[in-house]
Amino acid sequence: MTTTWITICDTCKRDDWAERGVGETDGERLAALVEAAAAGTAIRTRRTACLMGCDHSCNVAIQAPGKLAYTLGRFEPTEDAARGIVAYAQGHAASDTGQVPYRAWPQEVKGHFITRHPPLPEMEAAR
């Protein structure tokens, strides 16, 4: 079984970030919550400086070698969102293709999908 990763943009700032005057970014807050929710599971997490989805912040990518990859966004940095993201990643990990049936999606991720990417080919395609 391959490892499913959640990559969290820790520079994401929601539209009202500056007005709220908080010290850490919304992405940093979400990253800490996702890391805590994933603790003790087979899901791995990592942070990145930018997923280039600023209009959709807060953003995460769910990916594993040989599987479909997904970018999700428009999250509030809450424990519920973090639990939903990790639960979806667990479904991704359990799937041979990375595709999780809609009926199995946690409510917290519905409406948050931004992109889906096919897996990279295992060998270079002939030109």
MOPAC internal coordinates of N, CA, C and O (Angstrom, degrees):
PM7 1SCF
backbone

  N    0.0000 0     0.00 0     0.00 0    0    0    0
  C    1.4621 1     0.00 0     0.00 0    1    0    0
  C    1.5295 1   109.12 1     0.00 0    2    1    0
  O    1.2310 1   120.66 1   -43.79 1    3    2    1
  N    1.3102 1   116.35 1   136.21 1    3    2    1
  C    1.4649 1   120.81 1   178.41 1    5    3    2
  C    1.5261 1   110.05 1   -84.56 1    6    5    3
  O    1.2310 1   121.07 1   -19.85 1    7    6    5
  N    1.2912 1   115.56 1   160.15 1    7    6    5
  C    1.4664 1   121.13 1  -179.63 1    9    7    6
  C    1.5185 1   110.20 1   -86.24 1   10    9    7
  O    1.2310 1   120.74 1   -49.09 1   11   10    9
  N    1.3173 1   116.18 1   130.91 1   11   10    9
  C    1.4648 1   120.94 1   172.51 1   13   11   10
  C    1.5233 1   108.27 1   -91.94 1   14   13   11
  O    1.2310 1   121.76 1   -46.96 1   15   14   13
  N    1.3334 1   114.25 1   133.04 1   15   14   13
  C    1.4572 1   122.68 1  -179.07 1   17   15   14
  C    1.5215 1   110.25 1  -112.69 1   18   17   15
  O    1.2310 1   121.16 1   -36.63 1   19   18   17
  N    1.3163 1   115.38 1   143.37 1   19   18   17
  C    1.4673 1   122.01 1   167.12 1   21   19   18
  C    1.5184 1   105.69 1  -110.43 1   22   21   19
  O    1.2310 1   120.84 1   -62.61 1   23   22   21
  N    1.3293 1   115.99 1   117.39 1   23   22   21
  C    1.4569 1   121.42 1   176.07 1   25   23   22
  C    1.5196 1   106.76 1  -101.63 1   26   25   23
  O    1.2310 1   120.44 1   -56.38 1   27   26   25
  N    1.3137 1   116.76 1   123.62 1   27   26   25
  C    1.4638 1   122.37 1  -174.66 1   29   27   26
  C    1.5178 1   109.55 1  -111.59 1   30   29   27
  O    1.2310 1   120.58 1   -52.32 1   31   30   29
  N    1.3247 1   116.49 1   127.68 1   31   30   29
  C    1.4560 1   120.59 1   175.44 1   33   31   30
  C    1.5254 1   107.74 1   -75.29 1   34   33   31
  O    1.2310 1   120.45 1   -65.50 1   35   34   33
  N    1.3211 1   116.75 1   114.50 1   35   34   33
  C    1.4679 1   118.34 1  -178.15 1   37   35   34
  C    1.5280 1   113.05 1   -93.99 1   38   37   35
  O    1.2310 1   120.04 1  -175.59 1   39   38   37
  N    1.3358 1   117.52 1     4.41 1   39   38   37
  C    1.4607 1   119.97 1   175.22 1   41   39   38
  C    1.5275 1   112.13 1  -102.84 1   42   41   39
  O    1.2310 1   120.03 1   177.87 1   43   42   41
  N    1.3310 1   117.54 1    -2.13 1   43   42   41
  C    1.4724 1   121.06 1  -179.91 1   45   43   42
  C    1.5313 1   111.02 1   -58.77 1   46   45   43
  O    1.2310 1   122.09 1   -43.28 1   47   46   45
  N    1.3222 1   113.60 1   136.72 1   47   46   45
  C    1.4724 1   120.56 1   176.70 1   49   47   46
  C    1.5188 1   107.28 1  -132.69 1   50   49   47
  O    1.2310 1   120.47 1   -54.73 1   51   50   49
  N    1.3122 1   116.71 1   125.27 1   51   50   49
  C    1.4538 1   120.98 1   177.12 1   53   51   50
  C    1.5260 1   107.77 1   -70.00 1   54   53   51
  O    1.2310 1   120.40 1   -18.31 1   55   54   53
  N    1.3374 1   116.83 1   161.69 1   55   54   53
  C    1.4754 1   121.61 1  -173.42 1   57   55   54
  C    1.5182 1   113.94 1   -52.75 1   58   57   55
  O    1.2310 1   119.80 1   145.17 1   59   58   57
  N    1.3235 1   117.99 1   -34.83 1   59   58   57
  C    1.4667 1   120.94 1  -175.67 1   61   59   58
  C    1.5318 1   113.08 1   -96.05 1   62   61   59
  O    1.2310 1   120.22 1  -164.48 1   63   62   61
  N    1.3265 1   117.19 1    15.52 1   63   62   61
  C    1.4573 1   120.89 1  -175.00 1   65   63   62
  C    1.5264 1   112.47 1   -57.00 1   66   65   63
  O    1.2310 1   119.95 1   130.60 1   67   66   65
  N    1.3145 1   117.70 1   -49.40 1   67   66   65
  C    1.4738 1   120.85 1  -176.85 1   69   67   66
  C    1.5239 1   111.37 1   -62.98 1   70   69   67
  O    1.2310 1   120.45 1   139.72 1   71   70   69
  N    1.3245 1   116.75 1   -40.28 1   71   70   69
  C    1.4689 1   120.34 1  -179.33 1   73   71   70
  C    1.5296 1   111.97 1   -65.99 1   74   73   71
  O    1.2310 1   120.61 1   149.33 1   75   74   73
  N    1.3195 1   116.44 1   -30.67 1   75   74   73
  C    1.4708 1   119.90 1  -179.95 1   77   75   74
  C    1.5152 1   111.79 1   -74.66 1   78   77   75
  O    1.2310 1   120.02 1   159.62 1   79   78   77
  N    1.3268 1   117.58 1   -20.38 1   79   78   77
  C    1.4554 1   121.31 1   176.43 1   81   79   78
  C    1.5192 1   114.75 1    61.52 1   82   81   79
  O    1.2310 1   120.44 1  -145.19 1   83   82   81
  N    1.3241 1   116.76 1    34.81 1   83   82   81
  C    1.4645 1   119.49 1   179.02 1   85   83   82
  C    1.5259 1   109.45 1   -88.31 1   86   85   83
  O    1.2310 1   120.98 1   -28.10 1   87   86   85
  N    1.3215 1   115.74 1   151.90 1   87   86   85
  C    1.4575 1   120.51 1  -175.83 1   89   87   86
  C    1.5024 1   114.49 1   -76.87 1   90   89   87
  O    1.2310 1   119.86 1   144.87 1   91   90   89
  N    1.3241 1   117.88 1   -35.13 1   91   90   89
  C    1.4574 1   119.58 1  -179.35 1   93   91   90
  C    1.5179 1   110.31 1  -104.26 1   94   93   91
  O    1.2310 1   120.95 1   -25.09 1   95   94   93
  N    1.3181 1   115.79 1   154.91 1   95   94   93
  C    1.4595 1   119.50 1  -179.47 1   97   95   94
  C    1.5287 1   109.85 1   -71.51 1   98   97   95
  O    1.2310 1   120.93 1   -18.69 1   99   98   97
  N    1.3238 1   115.82 1   161.31 1   99   98   97
  C    1.4557 1   120.40 1   175.11 1  101   99   98
  C    1.5281 1   109.95 1   -62.10 1  102  101   99
  O    1.2310 1   120.50 1   144.54 1  103  102  101
  N    1.3366 1   116.64 1   -35.46 1  103  102  101
  C    1.4598 1   120.95 1   177.20 1  105  103  102
  C    1.5218 1   112.45 1   -63.36 1  106  105  103
  O    1.2310 1   120.22 1   139.73 1  107  106  105
  N    1.3234 1   117.18 1   -40.27 1  107  106  105
  C    1.4705 1   120.29 1   176.79 1  109  107  106
  C    1.5231 1   110.41 1   -63.52 1  110  109  107
  O    1.2310 1   120.91 1   138.94 1  111  110  109
  N    1.3223 1   115.87 1   -41.06 1  111  110  109
  C    1.4764 1   119.95 1   178.58 1  113  111  110
  C    1.5243 1   110.59 1   -64.01 1  114  113  111
  O    1.2310 1   120.19 1   133.90 1  115  114  113
  N    1.3532 1   117.24 1   -46.10 1  115  114  113
  C    1.4603 1   120.32 1   179.19 1  117  115  114
  C    1.5303 1   110.37 1   -64.20 1  118  117  115
  O    1.2310 1   120.12 1   138.34 1  119  118  117
  N    1.3164 1   117.38 1   -41.66 1  119  118  117
  C    1.4672 1   120.82 1  -179.76 1  121  119  118
  C    1.5284 1   110.87 1   -57.96 1  122  121  119
  O    1.2310 1   120.12 1   133.95 1  123  122  121
  N    1.3120 1   117.39 1   -46.05 1  123  122  121
  C    1.4689 1   120.53 1  -179.96 1  125  123  122
  C    1.5309 1   110.75 1   -62.42 1  126  125  123
  O    1.2310 1   120.36 1   141.06 1  127  126  125
  N    1.3194 1   116.91 1   -38.94 1  127  126  125
  C    1.4650 1   120.55 1   179.68 1  129  127  126
  C    1.5259 1   111.69 1   -69.42 1  130  129  127
  O    1.2310 1   120.26 1   138.86 1  131  130  129
  N    1.3344 1   117.11 1   -41.14 1  131  130  129
  C    1.4676 1   120.63 1   178.18 1  133  131  130
  C    1.5289 1   109.85 1   -66.27 1  134  133  131
  O    1.2310 1   120.19 1   137.62 1  135  134  133
  N    1.3119 1   117.25 1   -42.38 1  135  134  133
  C    1.4664 1   120.61 1   177.94 1  137  135  134
  C    1.5210 1   110.89 1   -58.88 1  138  137  135
  O    1.2310 1   120.53 1   136.83 1  139  138  137
  N    1.3202 1   116.59 1   -43.17 1  139  138  137
  C    1.4668 1   120.55 1   178.90 1  141  139  138
  C    1.5311 1   110.77 1   -65.77 1  142  141  139
  O    1.2310 1   120.23 1   137.93 1  143  142  141
  N    1.3260 1   117.16 1   -42.07 1  143  142  141
  C    1.4645 1   121.10 1  -179.27 1  145  143  142
  C    1.5289 1   111.50 1   -66.95 1  146  145  143
  O    1.2310 1   120.03 1   149.16 1  147  146  145
  N    1.3227 1   117.55 1   -30.84 1  147  146  145
  C    1.4697 1   121.61 1  -178.92 1  149  147  146
  C    1.5208 1   112.80 1   -85.29 1  150  149  147
  O    1.2310 1   119.87 1   167.44 1  151  150  149
  N    1.3146 1   117.85 1   -12.56 1  151  150  149
  C    1.4685 1   121.00 1  -178.94 1  153  151  150
  C    1.5259 1   109.44 1   -57.78 1  154  153  151
  O    1.2310 1   121.07 1   -47.27 1  155  154  153
  N    1.3243 1   115.55 1   132.73 1  155  154  153
  C    1.4570 1   120.70 1   178.90 1  157  155  154
  C    1.5222 1   114.43 1    83.73 1  158  157  155
  O    1.2310 1   119.96 1  -178.74 1  159  158  157
  N    1.3409 1   117.68 1     1.26 1  159  158  157
  C    1.4658 1   121.56 1   176.28 1  161  159  158
  C    1.5164 1   108.70 1  -106.10 1  162  161  159
  O    1.2310 1   120.53 1    -4.35 1  163  162  161
  N    1.3220 1   116.60 1   175.65 1  163  162  161
  C    1.4623 1   121.21 1   176.45 1  165  163  162
  C    1.5282 1   111.93 1   -83.80 1  166  165  163
  O    1.2310 1   120.11 1   176.88 1  167  166  165
  N    1.3195 1   117.39 1    -3.12 1  167  166  165
  C    1.4607 1   122.22 1  -178.98 1  169  167  166
  C    1.5200 1   109.14 1   -78.62 1  170  169  167
  O    1.2310 1   120.36 1   -45.20 1  171  170  169
  N    1.3196 1   116.92 1   134.80 1  171  170  169
  C    1.4635 1   122.21 1   177.75 1  173  171  170
  C    1.5162 1   109.11 1  -102.07 1  174  173  171
  O    1.2310 1   120.17 1   -30.07 1  175  174  173
  N    1.3091 1   117.27 1   149.93 1  175  174  173
  C    1.4652 1   122.30 1   178.42 1  177  175  174
  C    1.5146 1   109.35 1  -126.48 1  178  177  175
  O    1.2310 1   121.80 1   -25.69 1  179  178  177
  N    1.3088 1   114.17 1   154.31 1  179  178  177
  C    1.4618 1   121.26 1   172.92 1  181  179  178
  C    1.5205 1   107.35 1  -154.29 1  182  181  179
  O    1.2310 1   121.31 1   -23.31 1  183  182  181
  N    1.3015 1   115.11 1   156.69 1  183  182  181
  C    1.4653 1   121.50 1   177.89 1  185  183  182
  C    1.5185 1   109.33 1  -107.20 1  186  185  183
  O    1.2310 1   121.24 1   -28.33 1  187  186  185
  N    1.3254 1   115.22 1   151.67 1  187  186  185
  C    1.4560 1   120.92 1   173.75 1  189  187  186
  C    1.5186 1   108.03 1  -137.20 1  190  189  187
  O    1.2310 1   120.90 1   -22.64 1  191  190  189
  N    1.3291 1   115.88 1   157.36 1  191  190  189
  C    1.4613 1   120.61 1  -176.84 1  193  191  190
  C    1.5214 1   112.75 1   -72.55 1  194  193  191
  O    1.2310 1   119.01 1   152.78 1  195  194  193
  N    1.3333 1   119.49 1   -27.22 1  195  194  193
  C    1.4613 1   119.32 1  -178.95 1  197  195  194
  C    1.5166 1   110.53 1  -166.94 1  198  197  195
  O    1.2310 1   120.52 1   -45.41 1  199  198  197
  N    1.3258 1   116.61 1   134.59 1  199  198  197
  C    1.4615 1   122.18 1   172.25 1  201  199  198
  C    1.5282 1   110.66 1  -104.38 1  202  201  199
  O    1.2310 1   120.24 1  -174.27 1  203  202  201
  N    1.3225 1   117.16 1     5.73 1  203  202  201
  C    1.4659 1   124.21 1   177.10 1  205  203  202
  C    1.5311 1   112.97 1    58.46 1  206  205  203
  O    1.2310 1   120.80 1  -143.52 1  207  206  205
  N    1.3128 1   116.08 1    36.48 1  207  206  205
  C    1.4601 1   121.13 1   177.25 1  209  207  206
  C    1.5124 1   110.64 1  -121.47 1  210  209  207
  O    1.2310 1   120.66 1  -138.56 1  211  210  209
  N    1.3161 1   116.34 1    41.44 1  211  210  209
  C    1.4638 1   122.00 1  -171.42 1  213  211  210
  C    1.5258 1   113.56 1   -53.87 1  214  213  211
  O    1.2310 1   120.05 1   145.91 1  215  214  213
  N    1.3322 1   117.51 1   -34.09 1  215  214  213
  C    1.4670 1   119.67 1   179.16 1  217  215  214
  C    1.5246 1   112.09 1   -70.15 1  218  217  215
  O    1.2310 1   120.09 1   169.55 1  219  218  217
  N    1.3369 1   117.44 1   -10.45 1  219  218  217
  C    1.4565 1   121.79 1  -176.85 1  221  219  218
  C    1.5244 1   112.54 1  -119.65 1  222  221  219
  O    1.2310 1   119.33 1  -163.23 1  223  222  221
  N    1.3061 1   118.88 1    16.77 1  223  222  221
  C    1.4690 1   118.61 1  -171.26 1  225  223  222
  C    1.5235 1   110.44 1   -63.72 1  226  225  223
  O    1.2310 1   120.97 1   -34.17 1  227  226  225
  N    1.2833 1   115.76 1   145.83 1  227  226  225
  C    1.4663 1   134.50 1     9.16 1  229  227  226
  C    1.5390 1   110.44 1   -90.25 1  230  229  227
  O    1.2310 1   120.62 1   -39.74 1  231  230  229
  N    1.3373 1   116.42 1   140.26 1  231  230  229
  C    1.4595 1   122.78 1  -171.96 1  233  231  230
  C    1.5185 1   112.89 1  -116.12 1  234  233  231
  O    1.2310 1   121.75 1   -33.52 1  235  234  233
  N    1.3466 1   114.25 1   146.48 1  235  234  233
  C    1.4524 1   121.96 1   172.79 1  237  235  234
  C    1.5247 1   108.07 1  -139.10 1  238  237  235
  O    1.2310 1   120.80 1   -24.39 1  239  238  237
  N    1.3213 1   116.08 1   155.61 1  239  238  237
  C    1.4642 1   121.90 1   172.66 1  241  239  238
  C    1.5210 1   107.31 1  -120.26 1  242  241  239
  O    1.2310 1   121.04 1   -41.46 1  243  242  241
  N    1.3293 1   115.61 1   138.54 1  243  242  241
  C    1.4643 1   121.40 1   177.12 1  245  243  242
  C    1.5186 1   106.39 1  -118.49 1  246  245  243
  O    1.2310 1   120.90 1   -57.83 1  247  246  245
  N    1.3461 1   115.88 1   122.17 1  247  246  245
  C    1.4487 1   119.51 1  -172.51 1  249  247  246
  C    1.5230 1   112.03 1  -154.27 1  250  249  247
  O    1.2310 1   121.64 1   -24.22 1  251  250  249
  N    1.3292 1   114.47 1   155.78 1  251  250  249
  C    1.4590 1   122.43 1   175.07 1  253  251  250
  C    1.5204 1   107.11 1  -155.37 1  254  253  251
  O    1.2310 1   120.01 1   -29.82 1  255  254  253
  N    1.3229 1   117.58 1   150.18 1  255  254  253
  C    1.4618 1   120.28 1   179.16 1  257  255  254
  C    1.5349 1   111.33 1   -56.47 1  258  257  255
  O    1.2310 1   120.99 1   -45.40 1  259  258  257
  N    1.3421 1   115.71 1   134.60 1  259  258  257
  C    1.4495 1   121.16 1   175.98 1  261  259  258
  C    1.5196 1   115.44 1    76.25 1  262  261  259
  O    1.2310 1   120.08 1  -171.06 1  263  262  261
  N    1.3311 1   117.45 1     8.94 1  263  262  261
  C    1.4653 1   120.85 1  -177.92 1  265  263  262
  C    1.5287 1   110.57 1  -126.15 1  266  265  263
  O    1.2310 1   121.41 1   -18.63 1  267  266  265
  N    1.3302 1   114.92 1   161.37 1  267  266  265
  C    1.4593 1   120.21 1   170.82 1  269  267  266
  C    1.5163 1   109.26 1   -56.93 1  270  269  267
  O    1.2310 1   120.60 1   -35.03 1  271  270  269
  N    1.3226 1   116.46 1   144.97 1  271  270  269
  C    1.4618 1   121.63 1   177.07 1  273  271  270
  C    1.5245 1   108.28 1  -117.44 1  274  273  271
  O    1.2310 1   120.47 1   -32.06 1  275  274  273
  N    1.3090 1   116.71 1   147.94 1  275  274  273
  C    1.4605 1   122.09 1  -176.57 1  277  275  274
  C    1.5168 1   110.43 1  -130.56 1  278  277  275
  O    1.2310 1   121.04 1   -36.69 1  279  278  277
  N    1.3334 1   115.61 1   143.31 1  279  278  277
  C    1.4523 1   122.13 1   169.16 1  281  279  278
  C    1.5197 1   106.12 1  -111.68 1  282  281  279
  O    1.2310 1   121.07 1   -50.12 1  283  282  281
  N    1.3153 1   115.57 1   129.88 1  283  282  281
  C    1.4584 1   122.06 1   178.08 1  285  283  282
  C    1.5171 1   107.77 1  -122.45 1  286  285  283
  O    1.2310 1   120.18 1   -30.96 1  287  286  285
  N    1.3190 1   117.25 1   149.04 1  287  286  285
  C    1.4602 1   120.65 1  -179.05 1  289  287  286
  C    1.5109 1   112.07 1  -153.92 1  290  289  287
  O    1.2310 1   121.99 1     9.07 1  291  290  289
  N    1.3334 1   113.80 1  -170.93 1  291  290  289
  C    1.4626 1   122.98 1  -178.46 1  293  291  290
  C    1.5295 1   111.81 1    65.55 1  294  293  291
  O    1.2310 1   120.60 1  -143.89 1  295  294  293
  N    1.3236 1   116.45 1    36.11 1  295  294  293
  C    1.4588 1   120.75 1   178.40 1  297  295  294
  C    1.5202 1   111.11 1   -93.25 1  298  297  295
  O    1.2310 1   120.87 1   -34.65 1  299  298  297
  N    1.3051 1   115.94 1   145.35 1  299  298  297
  C    1.4620 1   121.99 1   164.63 1  301  299  298
  C    1.5287 1   105.48 1   -84.57 1  302  301  299
  O    1.2310 1   119.47 1   -35.10 1  303  302  301
  N    1.3125 1   118.61 1   144.90 1  303  302  301
  C    1.4655 1   119.61 1   179.02 1  305  303  302
  C    1.5400 1   110.56 1   -78.92 1  306  305  303
  O    1.2310 1   121.15 1   -99.03 1  307  306  305
  N    1.3373 1   115.40 1    80.97 1  307  306  305
  C    1.4709 1   121.53 1  -178.12 1  309  307  306
  C    1.5292 1   109.96 1  -125.89 1  310  309  307
  O    1.2310 1   120.94 1   -19.07 1  311  310  309
  N    1.3160 1   115.81 1   160.93 1  311  310  309
  C    1.4623 1   120.79 1   176.55 1  313  311  310
  C    1.5218 1   110.83 1   -62.41 1  314  313  311
  O    1.2310 1   119.94 1   140.86 1  315  314  313
  N    1.3438 1   117.71 1   -39.14 1  315  314  313
  C    1.4643 1   120.43 1   178.62 1  317  315  314
  C    1.5229 1   111.09 1   -60.68 1  318  317  315
  O    1.2310 1   120.05 1   134.03 1  319  318  317
  N    1.3237 1   117.52 1   -45.97 1  319  318  317
  C    1.4666 1   120.89 1   178.37 1  321  319  318
  C    1.5273 1   110.01 1   -60.31 1  322  321  319
  O    1.2310 1   120.24 1   134.95 1  323  322  321
  N    1.3226 1   117.15 1   -45.05 1  323  322  321
  C    1.4664 1   121.10 1  -179.17 1  325  323  322
  C    1.5233 1   111.19 1   -61.74 1  326  325  323
  O    1.2310 1   120.02 1   136.09 1  327  326  325
  N    1.3171 1   117.57 1   -43.91 1  327  326  325
  C    1.4646 1   120.53 1   178.39 1  329  327  326
  C    1.5287 1   110.93 1   -62.51 1  330  329  327
  O    1.2310 1   120.18 1   138.85 1  331  330  329
  N    1.3304 1   117.27 1   -41.15 1  331  330  329
  C    1.4585 1   121.18 1   178.51 1  333  331  330
  C    1.5190 1   112.46 1   -64.20 1  334  333  331
  O    1.2310 1   120.46 1   138.39 1  335  334  333
  N    1.3208 1   116.72 1   -41.61 1  335  334  333
  C    1.4643 1   121.61 1   178.49 1  337  335  334
  C    1.5310 1   109.86 1   -61.76 1  338  337  335
  O    1.2310 1   120.47 1   133.94 1  339  338  337
  N    1.3212 1   116.71 1   -46.06 1  339  338  337
  C    1.4640 1   120.29 1  -179.56 1  341  339  338
  C    1.5331 1   110.52 1   -66.99 1  342  341  339
  O    1.2310 1   119.89 1   139.78 1  343  342  341
  N    1.3128 1   117.82 1   -40.22 1  343  342  341
  C    1.4684 1   120.39 1   178.61 1  345  343  342
  C    1.5259 1   110.54 1   -62.61 1  346  345  343
  O    1.2310 1   120.01 1   139.06 1  347  346  345
  N    1.3410 1   117.60 1   -40.94 1  347  346  345
  C    1.4604 1   120.00 1   176.96 1  349  347  346
  C    1.5296 1   109.83 1   -64.05 1  350  349  347
  O    1.2310 1   120.01 1   137.41 1  351  350  349
  N    1.3247 1   117.58 1   -42.59 1  351  350  349
  C    1.4652 1   121.20 1   178.97 1  353  351  350
  C    1.5237 1   110.92 1   -61.50 1  354  353  351
  O    1.2310 1   119.72 1   145.63 1  355  354  353
  N    1.3110 1   118.13 1   -34.37 1  355  354  353
  C    1.4596 1   120.75 1   176.90 1  357  355  354
  C    1.5322 1   110.57 1   -66.50 1  358  357  355
  O    1.2310 1   120.20 1   141.50 1  359  358  357
  N    1.3289 1   117.23 1   -38.50 1  359  358  357
  C    1.4619 1   120.58 1   174.58 1  361  359  358
  C    1.5195 1   111.14 1   -64.44 1  362  361  359
  O    1.2310 1   120.70 1   139.53 1  363  362  361
  N    1.3261 1   116.27 1   -40.47 1  363  362  361
  C    1.4684 1   122.19 1   176.42 1  365  363  362
  C    1.5237 1   109.44 1   -59.71 1  366  365  363
  O    1.2310 1   120.23 1   134.95 1  367  366  365
  N    1.3147 1   117.16 1   -45.05 1  367  366  365
  C    1.4676 1   121.82 1  -179.26 1  369  367  366
  C    1.5263 1   111.15 1   -63.07 1  370  369  367
  O    1.2310 1   119.98 1   143.46 1  371  370  369
  N    1.3121 1   117.64 1   -36.54 1  371  370  369
  C    1.4640 1   122.05 1  -177.75 1  373  371  370
  C    1.5233 1   112.77 1   -77.24 1  374  373  371
  O    1.2310 1   120.09 1   163.45 1  375  374  373
  N    1.3145 1   117.44 1   -16.55 1  375  374  373
  C    1.4617 1   122.44 1  -177.51 1  377  375  374
  C    1.5258 1   110.91 1   -88.17 1  378  377  375
  O    1.2310 1   120.58 1   -42.32 1  379  378  377
  N    1.3224 1   116.51 1   137.68 1  379  378  377
  C    1.4705 1   120.22 1   177.16 1  381  379  378
  C    1.5203 1   112.36 1   -64.67 1  382  381  379
  O    1.2310 1   120.45 1   148.83 1  383  382  381
  N    1.3347 1   116.75 1   -31.17 1  383  382  381
  C    1.4650 1   121.59 1  -176.07 1  385  383  382
  C    1.5165 1   113.79 1  -104.71 1  386  385  383
  O    1.2310 1   120.19 1   167.19 1  387  386  385
  N    1.3225 1   117.24 1   -12.81 1  387  386  385
  C    1.4621 1   121.48 1  -173.76 1  389  387  386
  C    1.5169 1   112.41 1    93.18 1  390  389  387
  O    1.2310 1   120.21 1   168.76 1  391  390  389
  N    1.3275 1   117.20 1   -11.24 1  391  390  389
  C    1.4640 1   120.59 1   179.33 1  393  391  390
  C    1.5255 1   108.87 1   -82.46 1  394  393  391
  O    1.2310 1   121.21 1   -51.27 1  395  394  393
  N    1.3213 1   115.29 1   128.73 1  395  394  393
  C    1.4637 1   122.33 1   179.81 1  397  395  394
  C    1.5269 1   107.17 1  -108.54 1  398  397  395
  O    1.2310 1   119.57 1   -53.29 1  399  398  397
  N    1.3346 1   118.43 1   126.71 1  399  398  397
  C    1.4668 1   119.39 1   178.67 1  401  399  398
  C    1.5306 1   111.16 1   -57.22 1  402  401  399
  O    1.2310 1   121.02 1   -40.18 1  403  402  401
  N    1.3291 1   115.66 1   139.82 1  403  402  401
  C    1.4716 1   120.79 1  -177.28 1  405  403  402
  C    1.5228 1   111.74 1   -52.41 1  406  405  403
  O    1.2310 1   120.27 1   139.74 1  407  406  405
  N    1.3079 1   117.10 1   -40.26 1  407  406  405
  C    1.4716 1   120.52 1  -177.89 1  409  407  406
  C    1.5332 1   112.01 1   -62.52 1  410  409  407
  O    1.2310 1   120.59 1   161.20 1  411  410  409
  N    1.3397 1   116.47 1   -18.80 1  411  410  409
  C    1.4600 1   120.92 1  -179.80 1  413  411  410
  C    1.5305 1   112.95 1   -97.20 1  414  413  411
  O    1.2310 1   120.54 1   178.12 1  415  414  413
  N    1.3465 1   116.57 1    -1.88 1  415  414  413
  C    1.4625 1   118.62 1   179.60 1  417  415  414
  C    1.5232 1   109.87 1   -69.42 1  418  417  415
  O    1.2310 1   119.86 1   -46.16 1  419  418  417
  N    1.3157 1   117.87 1   133.84 1  419  418  417
  C    1.4629 1   119.63 1   171.32 1  421  419  418
  C    1.5345 1   109.50 1   -63.63 1  422  421  419
  O    1.2310 1   120.29 1   -36.03 1  423  422  421
  N    1.2940 1   117.05 1   143.97 1  423  422  421
  C    1.4696 1   121.54 1   179.96 1  425  423  422
  C    1.5313 1   111.33 1   -54.39 1  426  425  423
  O    1.2310 1   120.39 1   145.63 1  427  426  425
  N    1.3169 1   116.85 1   -34.37 1  427  426  425
  C    1.4701 1   121.48 1  -175.44 1  429  427  426
  C    1.5218 1   114.10 1   -66.09 1  430  429  427
  O    1.2310 1   119.27 1   163.55 1  431  430  429
  N    1.3424 1   118.99 1   -16.45 1  431  430  429
  C    1.4673 1   119.91 1   179.17 1  433  431  430
  C    1.5263 1   112.74 1  -104.03 1  434  433  431
  O    1.2310 1   120.11 1   168.43 1  435  434  433
  N    1.3068 1   117.40 1   -11.57 1  435  434  433
  C    1.4719 1   119.78 1  -179.83 1  437  435  434
  C    1.5256 1   109.30 1   -63.31 1  438  437  435
  O    1.2310 1   120.73 1   -48.31 1  439  438  437
  N    1.3287 1   116.21 1   131.69 1  439  438  437
  C    1.4571 1   121.56 1  -178.08 1  441  439  438
  C    1.5175 1   114.25 1    84.72 1  442  441  439
  O    1.2310 1   120.20 1  -175.11 1  443  442  441
  N    1.3238 1   117.23 1     4.89 1  443  442  441
  C    1.4638 1   121.32 1  -176.72 1  445  443  442
  C    1.5232 1   113.79 1  -111.00 1  446  445  443
  O    1.2310 1   119.77 1  -177.23 1  447  446  445
  N    1.3352 1   118.04 1     2.77 1  447  446  445
  C    1.4619 1   120.22 1  -178.27 1  449  447  446
  C    1.5214 1   110.23 1   -78.72 1  450  449  447
  O    1.2310 1   120.95 1   -48.09 1  451  450  449
  N    1.3328 1   115.78 1   131.91 1  451  450  449
  C    1.4614 1   122.60 1  -178.97 1  453  451  450
  C    1.5326 1   109.81 1  -107.82 1  454  453  451
  O    1.2310 1   119.96 1   127.98 1  455  454  453
  N    1.3423 1   117.69 1   -52.02 1  455  454  453
  C    1.4650 1   121.64 1  -178.58 1  457  455  454
  C    1.5220 1   110.26 1  -142.20 1  458  457  455
  O    1.2310 1   121.86 1   -21.38 1  459  458  457
  N    1.3341 1   114.05 1   158.62 1  459  458  457
  C    1.4655 1   121.98 1   170.53 1  461  459  458
  C    1.5198 1   106.45 1  -131.31 1  462  461  459
  O    1.2310 1   120.64 1   -45.39 1  463  462  461
  N    1.3374 1   116.39 1   134.61 1  463  462  461
  C    1.4608 1   121.67 1  -178.72 1  465  463  462
  C    1.5187 1   109.20 1  -121.07 1  466  465  463
  O    1.2310 1   120.28 1   -44.07 1  467  466  465
  N    1.3370 1   117.06 1   135.93 1  467  466  465
  C    1.4661 1   118.91 1   175.38 1  469  467  466
  C    1.5211 1   109.68 1   -68.85 1  470  469  467
  O    1.2310 1   120.60 1   -23.51 1  471  470  469
  N    1.3198 1   116.46 1   156.49 1  471  470  469
  C    1.4689 1   118.09 1   177.33 1  473  471  470
  C    1.5234 1   110.47 1   -65.76 1  474  473  471
  O    1.2310 1   121.00 1   -28.27 1  475  474  473
  N    1.3049 1   115.70 1   151.73 1  475  474  473
  C    1.4665 1   120.30 1   174.88 1  477  475  474
  C    1.5243 1   108.81 1   -67.02 1  478  477  475
  O    1.2310 1   120.00 1   -33.85 1  479  478  477
  N    1.3313 1   117.61 1   146.15 1  479  478  477
  C    1.4661 1   119.15 1   176.26 1  481  479  478
  C    1.5253 1   109.99 1   -64.79 1  482  481  479
  O    1.2310 1   121.02 1   -30.14 1  483  482  481
  N    1.3224 1   115.65 1   149.86 1  483  482  481
  C    1.4544 1   119.41 1  -179.74 1  485  483  482
  C    1.5225 1   112.23 1   -72.60 1  486  485  483
  O    1.2310 1   120.37 1   152.86 1  487  486  485
  N    1.3193 1   116.89 1   -27.14 1  487  486  485
  C    1.4690 1   121.37 1   179.93 1  489  487  486
  C    1.5211 1   108.16 1  -128.62 1  490  489  487
  O    1.2310 1   121.00 1   -26.47 1  491  490  489
  N    1.3147 1   115.68 1   153.53 1  491  490  489
  C    1.4598 1   120.22 1   177.11 1  493  491  490
  C    1.5332 1   109.39 1   -59.42 1  494  493  491
  O    1.2310 1   120.96 1   -49.00 1  495  494  493
  N    1.3164 1   115.77 1   131.00 1  495  494  493
  C    1.4641 1   120.07 1   177.39 1  497  495  494
  C    1.5252 1   109.36 1   -71.26 1  498  497  495
  O    1.2310 1   121.00 1   -33.23 1  499  498  497
  N    1.3187 1   115.69 1   146.77 1  499  498  497
  C    1.4683 1   120.54 1   177.99 1  501  499  498
  C    1.5225 1   108.65 1   -67.52 1  502  501  499
  O    1.2310 1   120.77 1   -36.85 1  503  502  501
  N    1.2898 1   116.13 1   143.15 1  503  502  501
  C    1.4741 1   119.73 1  -178.57 1  505  503  502
  C    1.4866 1   111.45 1   -87.56 1  506  505  503
  O    1.2310 1   120.10 1   180.00 1  507  506  505

